[in-house]
């Protein structure tokens, strides 16, 4: 079952990116930065639904499927995929260390905190990598901020939509809440 979900989410990844470009064309700042980036949420969703290992595999496969959309050299494209896969992992790890538990997917507080961690780590990792490979001449805080803001907008929009869908399904009798509670 994991294989089917990994492949489905891998295919959904470039589809979400392309749909995002179409829906939010007005918000695109550059080839790699948009003020609303729904794919940012999908990266977190992959981890929350499939776990760190399978979620990361889904993101990597989705990134590989998305490579033809960009004109980046192979090395740069692979580094972007690595950065896109690492950001959510760092956020999840930081959440687990700080909160001493797994994030609860039905908690807006958990989703919001995890989203903030992810957006910071993703934008910083990408920009540091771009400076190191000389794709960007300097570490510019304004571009880091714009990427952070786009990831935040997209991830929060996705998180709120997911929460609304889960609440609707729970009212229909399907329970997604787990037993995870903060340690006291």
Z-matrix of the N, CA and C atoms (Angstrom, degrees):
N
C 1 1.455
C 2 1.523 1 111.00
N 3 1.364 2 116.06 1 -37.30
C 4 1.457 3 119.18 2 178.74
C 5 1.527 4 111.46 3 -59.21
N 6 1.326 5 116.56 4 -39.10
C 7 1.467 6 120.85 5 -178.33
C 8 1.524 7 110.03 6 -61.60
N 9 1.317 8 117.07 7 -43.03
C 10 1.467 9 121.29 8 -179.68
C 11 1.526 10 110.26 9 -64.08
N 12 1.342 11 116.64 10 -45.44
C 13 1.468 12 119.92 11 178.65
C 14 1.517 13 111.79 12 -65.01
N 15 1.329 14 117.66 13 -41.40
C 16 1.465 15 121.22 14 178.14
C 17 1.521 16 109.64 15 -59.44
N 18 1.320 17 117.03 16 -48.19
C 19 1.465 18 120.46 17 -179.11
C 20 1.533 19 111.72 18 -65.95
N 21 1.333 20 116.82 19 -40.22
C 22 1.469 21 120.12 20 179.26
C 23 1.534 22 110.57 21 -63.90
N 24 1.327 23 116.64 22 -44.73
C 25 1.471 24 119.63 23 179.67
C 26 1.524 25 111.23 24 -70.84
N 27 1.325 26 117.58 25 -30.53
C 28 1.466 27 120.65 26 175.85
C 29 1.527 28 110.46 27 -64.62
N 30 1.321 29 117.41 28 -40.87
C 31 1.465 30 121.43 29 177.99
C 32 1.528 31 110.44 30 -71.54
N 33 1.318 32 116.70 31 -36.36
C 34 1.471 33 120.82 32 178.66
C 35 1.533 34 111.93 33 -64.89
N 36 1.327 35 116.53 34 -29.08
C 37 1.473 36 121.77 35 -177.21
C 38 1.539 37 112.26 36 -58.56
N 39 1.351 38 119.93 37 -58.31
C 40 1.474 39 117.85 38 178.55
C 41 1.533 40 111.98 39 -67.47
N 42 1.335 41 117.18 40 -30.45
C 43 1.466 42 119.40 41 177.79
C 44 1.531 43 110.20 42 -63.10
N 45 1.332 44 116.53 43 -41.82
C 46 1.469 45 120.91 44 178.23
C 47 1.520 46 110.58 45 -65.52
N 48 1.328 47 116.76 46 -40.64
C 49 1.466 48 120.77 47 178.84
C 50 1.531 49 110.57 48 -61.92
N 51 1.323 50 116.48 49 -46.04
C 52 1.466 51 120.50 50 -179.26
C 53 1.525 52 110.47 51 -66.64
N 54 1.343 53 117.22 52 -43.45
C 55 1.466 54 121.12 53 176.95
C 56 1.530 55 110.87 54 -61.65
N 57 1.319 56 116.60 55 -40.28
C 58 1.460 57 121.39 56 178.63
C 59 1.534 58 110.27 57 -60.09
N 60 1.337 59 116.89 58 -44.78
C 61 1.461 60 120.67 59 178.79
C 62 1.520 61 112.13 60 -62.73
N 63 1.312 62 116.10 61 -35.06
C 64 1.453 63 120.74 62 179.71
C 65 1.533 64 111.08 63 -74.61
N 66 1.351 65 116.90 64 -47.57
C 67 1.469 66 120.77 65 -177.96
C 68 1.525 67 112.97 66 -69.40
N 69 1.326 68 115.84 67 -39.30
C 70 1.467 69 120.40 68 -172.87
C 71 1.520 70 111.89 69 -116.47
N 72 1.331 71 116.13 70 38.36
C 73 1.464 72 122.06 71 178.51
C 74 1.533 73 111.08 72 -55.51
N 75 1.314 74 116.52 73 -36.07
C 76 1.456 75 121.58 74 -179.31
C 77 1.532 76 112.82 75 -64.39
N 78 1.333 77 117.44 76 -18.62
C 79 1.461 78 121.21 77 -174.84
C 80 1.530 79 113.37 78 -100.78
N 81 1.336 80 117.94 79 3.18
C 82 1.467 81 120.61 80 -178.36
C 83 1.521 82 110.12 81 -75.91
N 84 1.340 83 115.08 82 127.06
C 85 1.462 84 121.59 83 179.13
C 86 1.525 85 110.63 84 -96.99
N 87 1.329 86 116.70 85 -42.33
C 88 1.468 87 121.96 86 178.77
C 89 1.529 88 108.01 87 -151.94
N 90 1.338 89 116.76 88 -176.54
C 91 1.467 90 120.45 89 -179.93
C 92 1.519 91 112.36 90 -58.39
N 93 1.318 92 117.53 91 -30.73
C 94 1.467 93 121.37 92 -174.54
C 95 1.518 94 113.99 93 -112.40
N 96 1.334 95 118.20 94 2.19
C 97 1.467 96 119.91 95 -175.25
C 98 1.528 97 110.54 96 -136.81
N 99 1.332 98 114.77 97 128.13
C 100 1.456 99 122.29 98 174.68
C 101 1.522 100 107.88 99 -132.87
N 102 1.309 101 117.20 100 149.26
C 103 1.464 102 120.58 101 -179.85
C 104 1.527 103 113.03 102 -74.39
N 105 1.317 104 117.24 103 -13.25
C 106 1.464 105 122.28 104 173.66
C 107 1.522 106 105.76 105 -137.85
N 108 1.337 107 116.63 106 114.55
C 109 1.465 108 120.11 107 -176.78
C 110 1.522 109 109.68 108 -130.12
N 111 1.342 110 115.62 109 93.05
C 112 1.463 111 121.86 110 -176.72
C 113 1.529 112 113.13 111 -62.47
N 114 1.307 113 117.19 112 -27.41
C 115 1.457 114 120.55 113 -179.69
C 116 1.528 115 110.66 114 -62.62
N 117 1.318 116 117.22 115 -25.01
C 118 1.470 117 120.49 116 176.11
C 119 1.527 118 109.99 117 -59.07
N 120 1.320 119 116.87 118 -41.35
C 121 1.458 120 119.54 119 177.37
C 122 1.519 121 111.33 120 -65.39
N 123 1.324 122 116.97 121 -39.91
C 124 1.461 123 120.29 122 -177.62
C 125 1.531 124 111.26 123 -61.32
N 126 1.323 125 117.23 124 -34.25
C 127 1.470 126 120.36 125 177.22
C 128 1.530 127 110.37 126 -61.57
N 129 1.326 128 116.70 127 -44.11
C 130 1.471 129 120.73 128 177.38
C 131 1.526 130 110.79 129 -69.30
N 132 1.306 131 116.75 130 -41.65
C 133 1.458 132 121.99 131 179.53
C 134 1.524 133 110.49 132 -57.36
N 135 1.330 134 116.70 133 -43.24
C 136 1.462 135 120.77 134 178.26
C 137 1.524 136 111.27 135 -55.04
N 138 1.334 137 116.38 136 -45.27
C 139 1.463 138 120.37 137 -179.60
C 140 1.519 139 112.24 138 -69.44
N 141 1.318 140 116.18 139 -41.04
C 142 1.465 141 119.70 140 -177.62
C 143 1.524 142 112.12 141 -67.66
N 144 1.315 143 117.02 142 -35.84
C 145 1.464 144 121.04 143 -176.64
C 146 1.529 145 111.68 144 -87.22
N 147 1.328 146 116.83 145 -43.45
C 148 1.460 147 120.71 146 -174.23
C 149 1.523 148 114.50 147 -99.46
N 150 1.334 149 116.88 148 -11.32
C 151 1.457 150 119.94 149 -175.10
C 152 1.523 151 110.38 150 89.56
N 153 1.327 152 116.87 151 168.20
C 154 1.467 153 120.22 152 -175.10
C 155 1.534 154 114.59 153 -59.06
N 156 1.316 155 118.52 154 -44.74
C 157 1.467 156 120.19 155 -175.26
C 158 1.531 157 111.64 156 -69.87
N 159 1.335 158 117.02 157 -58.05
C 160 1.463 159 119.97 158 -177.47
C 161 1.534 160 111.88 159 -69.52
N 162 1.340 161 117.09 160 -32.73
C 163 1.464 162 120.13 161 176.77
C 164 1.518 163 111.94 162 -64.46
N 165 1.321 164 116.08 163 -40.24
C 166 1.464 165 120.10 164 177.80
C 167 1.525 166 110.78 165 -67.88
N 168 1.314 167 116.52 166 -39.90
C 169 1.476 168 119.90 167 177.30
C 170 1.532 169 110.01 168 -60.72
N 171 1.328 170 117.39 169 -42.42
C 172 1.472 171 120.97 170 178.78
C 173 1.525 172 110.55 171 -61.89
N 174 1.338 173 117.33 172 -41.68
C 175 1.460 174 120.94 173 179.36
C 176 1.524 175 110.99 174 -66.53
N 177 1.324 176 117.10 175 -42.28
C 178 1.468 177 120.71 176 179.28
C 179 1.530 178 110.40 177 -63.76
N 180 1.327 179 116.91 178 -47.05
C 181 1.470 180 119.78 179 178.85
C 182 1.529 181 111.10 180 -62.08
N 183 1.325 182 116.52 181 -40.99
C 184 1.463 183 120.31 182 176.70
C 185 1.517 184 111.56 183 -62.43
N 186 1.331 185 116.66 184 -40.71
C 187 1.458 186 120.72 185 176.88
C 188 1.521 187 112.02 186 -63.03
N 189 1.326 188 116.17 187 -39.36
C 190 1.469 189 120.02 188 177.40
C 191 1.534 190 111.05 189 -64.25
N 192 1.330 191 116.01 190 -39.74
C 193 1.465 192 119.69 191 176.99
C 194 1.528 193 111.94 192 -66.70
N 195 1.324 194 116.32 193 -27.73
C 196 1.468 195 121.91 194 -177.58
C 197 1.529 196 112.63 195 -83.67
N 198 1.329 197 118.03 196 -16.90
C 199 1.469 198 121.49 197 -175.02
C 200 1.530 199 114.46 198 -50.39
N 201 1.322 200 120.78 199 -41.04
C 202 1.472 201 119.58 200 -179.10
C 203 1.538 202 114.34 201 -62.86
N 204 1.335 203 118.24 202 -17.19
C 205 1.463 204 121.27 203 179.36
C 206 1.523 205 112.97 204 -72.32
N 207 1.337 206 116.42 205 -17.99
C 208 1.455 207 121.36 206 -177.44
C 209 1.522 208 109.85 207 -112.32
N 210 1.301 209 116.43 208 156.71
C 211 1.463 210 121.29 209 177.69
C 212 1.524 211 111.20 210 -100.44
N 213 1.305 212 117.39 211 24.30
C 214 1.456 213 120.94 212 -178.54
C 215 1.525 214 110.54 213 -75.50
N 216 1.343 215 116.17 214 147.00
C 217 1.468 216 118.72 215 171.67
C 218 1.537 217 109.49 216 -60.47
N 219 1.320 218 116.68 217 157.45
C 220 1.466 219 121.87 218 -175.58
C 221 1.529 220 112.20 219 -53.64
N 222 1.317 221 117.51 220 -45.91
C 223 1.467 222 121.06 221 -178.85
C 224 1.524 223 112.53 222 -61.00
N 225 1.327 224 116.29 223 -43.07
C 226 1.467 225 120.79 224 178.99
C 227 1.526 226 110.06 225 -66.54
N 228 1.319 227 116.98 226 -42.40
C 229 1.470 228 120.76 227 179.60
C 230 1.530 229 110.69 228 -61.45
N 231 1.335 230 116.67 229 -43.38
C 232 1.466 231 119.98 230 179.51
C 233 1.529 232 111.48 231 -67.14
N 234 1.324 233 116.99 232 -36.94
C 235 1.474 234 119.53 233 175.89
C 236 1.528 235 111.07 234 -65.69
N 237 1.327 236 117.41 235 -38.93
C 238 1.474 237 119.99 236 176.98
C 239 1.521 238 110.78 237 -62.93
N 240 1.331 239 116.85 238 -39.65
C 241 1.469 240 120.19 239 177.26
C 242 1.529 241 109.98 240 -64.56
N 243 1.326 242 116.50 241 -41.73
C 244 1.472 243 120.38 242 178.23
C 245 1.526 244 110.75 243 -62.24
N 246 1.326 245 116.64 244 -42.88
C 247 1.471 246 120.38 245 178.28
C 248 1.525 247 110.78 246 -64.16
N 249 1.328 248 116.55 247 -43.76
C 250 1.463 249 121.23 248 -179.27
C 251 1.519 250 111.98 249 -64.27
N 252 1.319 251 116.87 250 -28.46
C 253 1.466 252 121.54 251 179.29
C 254 1.524 253 112.24 252 -85.14
N 255 1.322 254 116.20 253 -28.81
C 256 1.467 255 121.09 254 -176.66
C 257 1.529 256 112.24 255 -78.89
N 258 1.322 257 117.48 256 -37.80
C 259 1.470 258 121.55 257 -177.77
C 260 1.520 259 113.77 258 -53.19
N 261 1.338 260 118.57 259 -51.30
C 262 1.465 261 119.04 260 179.56
C 263 1.531 262 113.09 261 -66.57
N 264 1.325 263 116.50 262 -33.60
C 265 1.472 264 119.22 263 178.10
C 266 1.523 265 111.38 264 -64.18
N 267 1.329 266 116.16 265 -43.06
C 268 1.468 267 120.10 266 178.30
C 269 1.522 268 110.20 267 -63.30
N 270 1.327 269 116.54 268 -43.11
C 271 1.468 270 120.13 269 179.48
C 272 1.524 271 111.00 270 -61.43
N 273 1.326 272 117.09 271 -44.67
C 274 1.463 273 121.19 272 179.93
C 275 1.526 274 110.73 273 -64.31
N 276 1.316 275 116.70 274 -42.40
C 277 1.463 276 120.76 275 178.36
C 278 1.529 277 111.27 276 -62.53
N 279 1.321 278 117.11 277 -45.16
C 280 1.471 279 120.79 278 178.30
C 281 1.526 280 111.08 279 -62.51
N 282 1.332 281 117.04 280 -41.37
C 283 1.456 282 120.77 281 178.01
C 284 1.526 283 110.41 282 -60.22
N 285 1.328 284 115.64 283 -48.41
C 286 1.469 285 120.05 284 -178.67
C 287 1.524 286 111.75 285 -62.47
N 288 1.314 287 117.64 286 -40.05
C 289 1.467 288 120.95 287 -179.50
C 290 1.522 289 110.08 288 -67.43
N 291 1.327 290 116.87 289 -46.88
C 292 1.451 291 120.41 290 -176.15
C 293 1.533 292 112.71 291 -72.03
N 294 1.329 293 116.13 292 -45.31
C 295 1.466 294 119.83 293 -176.22
C 296 1.529 295 113.20 294 -88.18
N 297 1.329 296 117.15 295 -13.55
C 298 1.471 297 122.79 296 179.74
C 299 1.534 298 112.25 297 59.94
N 300 1.339 299 115.65 298 35.45
C 301 1.458 300 121.44 299 177.97
C 302 1.527 301 108.80 300 -167.37
N 303 1.311 302 114.41 301 171.05
C 304 1.461 303 121.38 302 175.43
C 305 1.531 304 109.22 303 -77.03
N 306 1.323 305 118.05 304 150.05
C 307 1.473 306 118.32 305 173.31
C 308 1.530 307 110.15 306 -69.49
N 309 1.300 308 115.66 307 143.43
C 310 1.464 309 122.38 308 178.12
C 311 1.532 310 107.71 309 -92.18
N 312 1.341 311 116.92 310 118.87
C 313 1.466 312 119.44 311 -173.25
C 314 1.521 313 113.69 312 -69.02
N 315 1.320 314 117.57 313 -14.03
C 316 1.468 315 119.64 314 177.95
C 317 1.518 316 112.17 315 -97.31
N 318 1.326 317 117.64 316 4.87
C 319 1.460 318 121.84 317 -179.35
C 320 1.529 319 110.44 318 -102.89
N 321 1.331 320 116.34 319 116.21
C 322 1.459 321 119.55 320 177.37
C 323 1.526 322 111.03 321 -63.57
N 324 1.311 323 116.94 322 -31.18
C 325 1.464 324 120.44 323 178.23
C 326 1.535 325 110.07 324 -63.87
N 327 1.330 326 116.44 325 -46.87
C 328 1.464 327 120.15 326 178.10
C 329 1.524 328 111.00 327 -64.86
N 330 1.337 329 116.55 328 -45.57
C 331 1.461 330 120.14 329 -179.62
C 332 1.529 331 111.31 330 -63.35
N 333 1.323 332 116.63 331 -39.35
C 334 1.463 333 120.24 332 178.78
C 335 1.520 334 112.22 333 -65.77
N 336 1.329 335 116.57 334 -45.30
C 337 1.472 336 120.28 335 178.42
C 338 1.512 337 111.97 336 -63.70
N 339 1.321 338 116.06 337 -44.37
C 340 1.464 339 120.86 338 178.93
C 341 1.530 340 110.29 339 -63.66
N 342 1.313 341 116.56 340 -38.91
C 343 1.461 342 121.21 341 178.40
C 344 1.524 343 111.39 342 -62.81
N 345 1.325 344 117.29 343 -44.75
C 346 1.470 345 119.95 344 178.26
C 347 1.528 346 111.16 345 -61.37
N 348 1.319 347 116.57 346 -45.52
C 349 1.468 348 120.02 347 177.71
C 350 1.521 349 111.03 348 -59.33
N 351 1.321 350 115.68 349 -44.36
C 352 1.460 351 120.37 350 -179.41
C 353 1.526 352 111.55 351 -62.53
N 354 1.321 353 117.09 352 -46.55
C 355 1.465 354 120.52 353 -176.01
C 356 1.528 355 111.75 354 -63.52
N 357 1.318 356 116.55 355 -39.21
C 358 1.470 357 119.50 356 176.66
C 359 1.522 358 109.97 357 -65.40
N 360 1.328 359 116.56 358 -50.80
C 361 1.467 360 118.88 359 -176.38
C 362 1.530 361 111.26 360 -64.66
N 363 1.313 362 118.63 361 -40.84
C 364 1.462 363 121.18 362 -178.68
C 365 1.524 364 111.79 363 -63.15
N 366 1.324 365 117.07 364 -49.09
C 367 1.460 366 119.09 365 -177.13
C 368 1.527 367 111.70 366 -67.34
N 369 1.312 368 117.57 367 -39.41
C 370 1.465 369 120.01 368 179.28
C 371 1.532 370 110.52 369 -67.94
N 372 1.333 371 117.46 370 -45.29
C 373 1.469 372 120.39 371 -179.77
C 374 1.531 373 110.89 372 -60.39
N 375 1.319 374 117.04 373 -46.58
C 376 1.469 375 119.52 374 179.10
C 377 1.528 376 111.74 375 -59.68
N 378 1.316 377 116.96 376 -48.61
C 379 1.462 378 119.55 377 -174.90
C 380 1.527 379 112.35 378 -70.18
N 381 1.307 380 117.90 379 -37.24
C 382 1.468 381 119.57 380 175.85
C 383 1.530 382 109.30 381 -63.02
N 384 1.314 383 116.45 382 -43.77
C 385 1.474 384 120.44 383 178.42
C 386 1.524 385 110.94 384 -61.48
N 387 1.326 386 117.60 385 -44.01
C 388 1.466 387 120.69 386 -179.81
C 389 1.528 388 111.08 387 -63.06
N 390 1.317 389 117.32 388 -36.72
C 391 1.471 390 119.81 389 176.67
C 392 1.530 391 109.74 390 -67.97
N 393 1.323 392 117.30 391 -43.44
C 394 1.468 393 121.03 392 -178.38
C 395 1.530 394 112.53 393 -64.20
N 396 1.321 395 117.45 394 -35.27
C 397 1.467 396 119.36 395 179.44
C 398 1.526 397 111.54 396 -93.96
N 399 1.309 398 115.86 397 6.34
C 400 1.463 399 124.06 398 176.06
C 401 1.528 400 113.59 399 63.96
N 402 1.343 401 116.23 400 27.94
C 403 1.467 402 120.08 401 171.37
C 404 1.525 403 108.89 402 -77.20
N 405 1.318 404 115.02 403 -26.48
C 406 1.454 405 122.64 404 177.47
C 407 1.532 406 106.50 405 -125.15
N 408 1.325 407 116.73 406 137.59
C 409 1.460 408 119.52 407 -175.22
C 410 1.524 409 113.44 408 -73.45
N 411 1.312 410 116.33 409 -33.12
C 412 1.460 411 119.38 410 -177.69
C 413 1.527 412 109.33 411 -145.71
N 414 1.306 413 115.09 412 158.96
C 415 1.458 414 121.52 413 176.25
C 416 1.523 415 106.82 414 -79.35
N 417 1.322 416 116.02 415 101.81
C 418 1.458 417 121.02 416 -176.16
C 419 1.522 418 109.94 417 -100.65
N 420 1.315 419 115.25 418 117.87
C 421 1.458 420 119.93 419 -177.66
C 422 1.522 421 112.48 420 -62.97
N 423 1.330 422 117.56 421 -29.60
C 424 1.467 423 118.52 422 179.86
C 425 1.529 424 111.09 423 -66.24
N 426 1.334 425 118.00 424 -41.65
C 427 1.463 426 118.59 425 178.90
C 428 1.525 427 111.14 426 -71.86
N 429 1.330 428 117.20 427 -33.16
C 430 1.464 429 120.53 428 174.60
C 431 1.526 430 108.81 429 -61.68
N 432 1.333 431 115.84 430 -44.02
C 433 1.464 432 120.47 431 179.85
C 434 1.526 433 111.21 432 -62.94
N 435 1.353 434 118.43 433 -43.33
C 436 1.462 435 120.58 434 -178.85
C 437 1.520 436 110.87 435 -64.06
N 438 1.341 437 117.09 436 -39.24
C 439 1.460 438 119.21 437 177.93
C 440 1.531 439 109.78 438 -67.48
N 441 1.336 440 116.69 439 -42.74
C 442 1.462 441 121.17 440 176.87
C 443 1.523 442 109.95 441 -56.03
N 444 1.322 443 116.47 442 -47.30
C 445 1.460 444 121.48 443 -177.13
C 446 1.533 445 111.54 444 -64.83
N 447 1.325 446 117.46 445 -42.69
C 448 1.465 447 120.71 446 178.35
C 449 1.514 448 111.98 447 -64.51
N 450 1.349 449 116.07 448 -43.60
C 451 1.461 450 119.89 449 176.96
C 452 1.526 451 110.62 450 -63.54
N 453 1.330 452 116.11 451 -41.67
C 454 1.466 453 120.63 452 -179.95
C 455 1.531 454 110.69 453 -62.38
N 456 1.320 455 116.58 454 -48.17
C 457 1.465 456 120.04 455 179.98
C 458 1.532 457 111.28 456 -60.50
N 459 1.317 458 116.35 457 -46.92
C 460 1.469 459 120.05 458 -179.42
C 461 1.515 460 112.70 459 -67.07
N 462 1.336 461 116.24 460 -43.49
C 463 1.464 462 120.05 461 -178.41
C 464 1.527 463 111.49 462 -68.44
N 465 1.323 464 117.44 463 -40.94
C 466 1.471 465 119.40 464 178.43
C 467 1.524 466 110.99 465 -67.90
N 468 1.318 467 117.20 466 -40.23
C 469 1.455 468 120.33 467 176.73
C 470 1.528 469 109.90 468 -59.69
N 471 1.323 470 116.24 469 -45.89
C 472 1.464 471 120.25 470 177.36
C 473 1.514 472 112.61 471 -64.31
N 474 1.338 473 116.69 472 -42.00
C 475 1.470 474 120.51 473 -179.68
C 476 1.530 475 110.89 474 -63.66
N 477 1.321 476 117.26 475 -42.75
C 478 1.463 477 119.70 476 179.61
C 479 1.521 478 111.49 477 -67.83
N 480 1.327 479 117.12 478 -38.07
C 481 1.462 480 119.81 479 175.70
C 482 1.529 481 110.83 480 -64.07
N 483 1.340 482 116.59 481 -42.89
C 484 1.467 483 119.94 482 178.27
C 485 1.525 484 110.63 483 -62.88
N 486 1.320 485 116.92 484 -43.18
C 487 1.463 486 120.85 485 179.63
C 488 1.524 487 110.41 486 -62.11
N 489 1.315 488 116.96 487 -41.90
C 490 1.468 489 120.20 488 179.04
C 491 1.533 490 110.96 489 -63.89
N 492 1.316 491 116.63 490 -40.76
C 493 1.469 492 120.34 491 178.73
C 494 1.525 493 110.53 492 -66.71
N 495 1.338 494 117.01 493 -43.61
C 496 1.473 495 120.05 494 178.76
C 497 1.523 496 111.51 495 -63.41
N 498 1.332 497 117.13 496 -41.25
C 499 1.469 498 120.26 497 177.25
C 500 1.529 499 110.80 498 -61.76
N 501 1.320 500 116.21 499 -42.84
C 502 1.465 501 120.68 500 178.47
C 503 1.525 502 110.33 501 -61.36
N 504 1.338 503 116.65 502 -46.09
C 505 1.463 504 120.30 503 -179.41
C 506 1.527 505 111.98 504 -66.71
N 507 1.351 506 117.32 505 -36.41
C 508 1.466 507 119.99 506 177.37
C 509 1.522 508 110.78 507 -64.89
N 510 1.333 509 117.36 508 -34.95
C 511 1.467 510 120.14 509 176.31
C 512 1.521 511 110.84 510 -66.61
N 513 1.325 512 116.09 511 -25.71
C 514 1.468 513 121.23 512 177.98
C 515 1.527 514 111.73 513 -86.55
N 516 1.347 515 117.09 514 0.95
C 517 1.455 516 120.26 515 175.45
C 518 1.517 517 115.79 516 103.83
N 519 1.321 518 118.36 517 1.05
C 520 1.467 519 121.07 518 178.11
C 521 1.520 520 107.65 519 -97.74
N 522 1.330 521 117.35 520 116.84
C 523 1.460 522 121.93 521 -174.41
C 524 1.529 523 110.89 522 -99.86
N 525 1.337 524 116.48 523 125.70
C 526 1.462 525 122.42 524 179.17
C 527 1.518 526 112.09 525 -109.67
N 528 1.320 527 117.93 526 -11.34
C 529 1.464 528 121.15 527 -178.28
C 530 1.514 529 109.54 528 -68.49
N 531 1.315 530 114.47 529 133.73
C 532 1.464 531 119.67 530 178.39
C 533 1.509 532 110.77 531 -99.05
N 534 1.318 533 116.72 532 175.22
C 535 1.454 534 121.14 533 -178.81
C 536 1.529 535 113.61 534 -79.71
N 537 1.342 536 118.30 535 2.51
C 538 1.458 537 121.10 536 -176.13
C 539 1.526 538 111.34 537 -63.04
N 540 1.302 539 116.15 538 121.01
C 541 1.459 540 122.25 539 176.87
C 542 1.520 541 109.14 540 -128.94
N 543 1.340 542 118.06 541 150.76
C 544 1.461 543 119.15 542 178.61
C 545 1.534 544 110.67 543 -60.10
N 546 1.333 545 115.48 544 141.80
C 547 1.473 546 118.92 545 176.68
C 548 1.516 547 108.43 546 -77.11
N 549 1.311 548 115.80 547 139.95
C 550 1.458 549 120.09 548 -177.45
C 551 1.484 550 110.66 549 -109.29
